Amino acid sequence: MQASKRALAYIYNTRWTRFLHARTRAHIRGLRPWQPLAAWLSLILLFAPACQNWPPTAATPARPTLGAPSTVPLEQPVSAGAVAVDSAGRYLAAANPDSDSVTLVSLDTLAVRAEIAVGDDPRTVAFTPDGARLLAANHGAGTLTVIEVALASVTGEVVVGPLPYGVVAGAANAYISLAAPPRVARLDLTTWQVTAQVPLPSFPAGLALAAGEERLYITHLYSGAVSVLDPLSLAVQSIPAPTPEANLAQFIALSPDGARAYAPQTDARSERLDLAYHTTVRPMVSVLDLAAGTADPDQRLDLATLDRPVNLPFAAAVSPDGARLYIANAGSNDVTVLGLAAGQTLAHLETGRHPRGLALAPDGRRLFVNNVLDGTLDVFDTTTFTRQQTVTLTALLLPEPVLTGKRLFNSALAPMSRDNWISCATCHLDGGADGRTWAGFPDGPRNTPALFGAAATLPLHWNGNLDELHDTEHTIRDIQGGVGLILGEPYPALGSANAGRSAAMDALAAYAATLAPPPSPYAAGLDAQTLLRGERAFRRWGCAVCHLTPAFTDLQTHSSGIGDPAQERRQSAPLPRFDTPSLLGVWATAPYFHDGSAATLRDTFFNTGFHNMGPAMNAQEVEDLVAYMRALPPQRPD
């Protein structure tokens, strides 16, 4: 299973982490003659696993045997989710992303029928309307696993494209959101052929299919916008975001009558100058009028006001009578239950760790919550709002201390934050970036960087003022309002090492060290000549001077001439200096530069200073250079 590979990768990567910490300190304070060679050898070994072809090397999946359309039409709307219940209420299925498995549970007894191995990193599951088949979207493998429910066994896998996230199934077709290149795929459930791929705005994520399969609704991860697809004509319309602050829109749920949709989101209040733990983000649910095609800002549900401060509202479900809305808050380990008629909180349910999915029984009397960082399923009675049972779904295979670190990273509970407001994952979901530039960041305007490969590309922060992963203790205290993981005061950044002072902080750093750059979905199908021309342009125009292979950074700070020096708050030099970011995984981290002033990769060549080479380039060079950078990490030769 892929989980065992992750465990080996952890042992492999963290073996180098301590050396990399020491190496980076030496790099800042002055290298000895032997250290550059050792440093680059360590980088080559650390980043080698990411430099591979897409999709990741694996045996060719066996295509499922030809089937027949569902014998039952889709009579109720369905949503993609980390847990699903079949229409008859016989079985529940839950995705186990860290175990690369799906667990099938018999709902009459709440007994686990089977834990079924699927592809790498399954994120969502869906039953066909007749309940005969179960589909699992494997985010890391680029595949869809097909399971015969009666046999509780895999009948095959279908390659659907890079980074599948949401999946829903109608009678004849399934629909899968593909994060990048952004599109939705339509899969014929009889032939198991992808019959259409529809381009969409960036990072499509959650899906909801209306009753009768009349419309498919698609969220976009880093905005509150929703795309609306006509499954017959494949025409796409858009429901604009209710506010530019809307972010982290994972899933979407439809009311039973199809009149409204509910999309949990996190407002990123990045334009505010008075950032504090309780003003940086806000947990919200966007309410969409589907007939009008609008998301009214005044109709949004503010969970911090209606319930209490919660973190990372992730998934939602509407009761069969349309009277209640259930929201799973992944960062605060709870579920908010709202009465929609009066707009008031009916209950607040404590759950296991990191609830990323919830589903209701067909009669609405039971609520099922998938706690993905516990490997458990909480079962609640929705009449009394009491927990009936907790079912073990899987044994999490992440080794310690990585599992503890991952739990801390995704938690907004003490000691990571004050009053459950903000977690590391709020800005760095799955180790990535939130696509925002924060005007009120203490150093000055700061574009959120991804944490991919952070252990090998120290120092951290655009100022380069954190020389070890453990220095993020300052972030926990100063940004998230937490009391921190280190007993007593942490050592100053760039001072003595904080490593080894707290087992919990060591665990958080160990998890961060596993965040490898993701393989580029844009590398597949890109011809060798374009890549070669792009690499030549990369070197010709001086990009390789600072963005050295294999990590595509020189680990140095430079006066780039980009941005307004007057906005810098912690640098007194006339020309502020900024850390050279790694370009591995740069396809996923727009906008660019410390101040987010380049919206696209192309824009990075038309800025100021030595990042204004674009006007001297011909159009072909610009396109080739963008293609080359978007394809990083480079493919490893067969």
PyMOL commands that set and color helices and strands:
alter all, ss='L'
color gray80, all
select helices_A, chain A and resi 2-29+35-50+211-213+297-299+303-306+402-409+424-427+429-431+454-456+469-478+503-512+528-540+543-546+565-567+586-588+602-605+609-611+614-616+619-630
alter helices_A, ss='H'
color red, helices_A
select strands_A, chain A and resi 78-79+83-85+91-96+101-106+111-117+122-127+133-138+143-148+153-159+164-169+173-178+183-188+194-199+204-209+216-220+226-229+236-239+246-247+253-254+260-268+281-289+294-295+301-302+313-318+324-329+334-339+344-350+355-360+366-371+376-381+386-392+437-438+446-447+557-558+578-579
alter strands_A, ss='S'
color yellow, strands_A
deselect
rebuild
show_as cartoon
